[in-house]
Amino acid sequence: MNAAQSTLRRGLRTRKCGGEGRFRMAHWKQLTGTDGDLLDINMDAVAYLHPFKDYTAVCFIGGRGAEGRMMVVNVKEKPEAIHMAKPLRSA
């Protein structure tokens, strides 16, 4: 490995979470959309959770929909359940 490749690897690397070669990945959780579909959500990209009576709005950082509005996904889980849910494991 040359110096440029080594620098690139250091720039992409995050905190180690285990043995050699294991690196922390994005924090994904599987939630249920209000229409019943299972959704994989990258929690690292979530700005905030807005609870409503029957659902929770998951609002994303910098995400803009077609009309220029904030990107929002509605899920059935309450914020407490979302925070306590186990993250998805990588393959």
LOZA-876732 format. One record per residue (C-alpha): residue number from 1; x, y, z. Coordinates in nm, 3 decimals, padded with zeros to 5 digits. Layout:
REM LOZA-876732
<NUM <X Y Z>>
...
END
This chain:
REM LOZA-876732
<1 <00.000 00.000 00.000>>
<2 <00.142 00.340 -00.096>>
<3 <00.117 00.660 00.112>>
<4 <-00.184 00.792 -00.082>>
<5 <-00.381 00.470 -00.029>>
<6 <-00.291 00.471 00.340>>
<7 <-00.412 00.830 00.380>>
<8 <-00.735 00.747 00.194>>
<9 <-00.801 00.448 00.419>>
<10 <-00.748 00.658 00.731>>
<11 <-00.989 00.921 00.596>>
<12 <-01.263 00.664 00.538>>
<13 <-01.208 00.470 00.856>>
<14 <-01.427 00.526 01.159>>
<15 <-01.386 00.398 01.513>>
<16 <-01.301 00.031 01.543>>
<17 <-01.576 -00.171 01.702>>
<18 <-01.406 -00.505 01.738>>
<19 <-01.118 -00.710 01.607>>
<20 <-00.884 -00.622 01.323>>
<21 <-01.067 -00.525 01.003>>
<22 <-01.401 -00.447 01.170>>
<23 <-01.525 -00.092 01.139>>
<24 <-01.836 00.084 01.253>>
<25 <-02.099 00.124 00.984>>
<26 <-02.407 00.345 00.959>>
<27 <-02.670 00.288 01.226>>
<28 <-02.967 00.128 01.051>>
<29 <-03.298 00.025 01.209>>
<30 <-03.597 -00.151 01.056>>
<31 <-03.924 00.032 01.119>>
<32 <-04.282 -00.014 00.999>>
<33 <-04.427 00.252 00.770>>
<34 <-04.783 00.368 00.830>>
<35 <-04.885 00.169 00.520>>
<36 <-04.743 -00.152 00.675>>
<37 <-04.424 -00.173 00.467>>
<38 <-04.095 -00.251 00.642>>
<39 <-03.848 00.037 00.605>>
<40 <-03.472 00.033 00.668>>
<41 <-03.384 00.374 00.815>>
<42 <-03.030 00.514 00.846>>
<43 <-03.055 00.671 01.192>>
<44 <-02.734 00.868 01.128>>
<45 <-02.928 01.069 00.868>>
<46 <-03.225 01.150 01.095>>
<47 <-03.255 01.510 01.215>>
<48 <-03.535 01.447 01.462>>
<49 <-03.841 01.236 01.545>>
<50 <-04.176 01.416 01.570>>
<51 <-04.436 01.213 01.763>>
<52 <-04.804 01.230 01.674>>
<53 <-05.097 01.040 01.828>>
<54 <-05.095 00.742 01.588>>
<55 <-04.752 00.763 01.424>>
<56 <-04.405 00.920 01.437>>
<57 <-04.263 01.143 01.164>>
<58 <-03.895 01.067 01.093>>
<59 <-03.737 01.387 00.955>>
<60 <-03.406 01.360 00.769>>
<61 <-03.103 01.590 00.773>>
<62 <-03.086 01.804 00.459>>
<63 <-03.331 01.580 00.276>>
<64 <-03.562 01.765 00.041>>
<65 <-03.855 01.617 -00.143>>
<66 <-03.968 01.707 -00.495>>
<67 <-04.149 02.020 -00.370>>
<68 <-03.849 02.145 -00.170>>
<69 <-03.996 02.035 00.163>>
<70 <-03.808 01.840 00.429>>
<71 <-03.789 01.465 00.359>>
<72 <-04.019 01.291 00.609>>
<73 <-04.120 00.926 00.652>>
<74 <-04.411 00.830 00.879>>
<75 <-04.371 00.514 01.088>>
<76 <-04.596 00.328 01.333>>
<77 <-04.337 00.304 01.615>>
<78 <-04.323 00.562 01.894>>
<79 <-03.992 00.750 01.950>>
<80 <-03.914 00.548 02.265>>
<81 <-03.952 00.221 02.072>>
<82 <-03.735 00.355 01.789>>
<83 <-03.454 00.450 02.028>>
<84 <-03.471 00.111 02.203>>
<85 <-03.488 -00.096 01.882>>
<86 <-03.180 -00.302 01.802>>
<87 <-02.982 -00.188 01.498>>
<88 <-02.971 -00.406 01.188>>
<89 <-02.662 -00.622 01.154>>
<90 <-02.444 -00.599 00.844>>
<91 <-02.402 -00.911 00.631>>
END
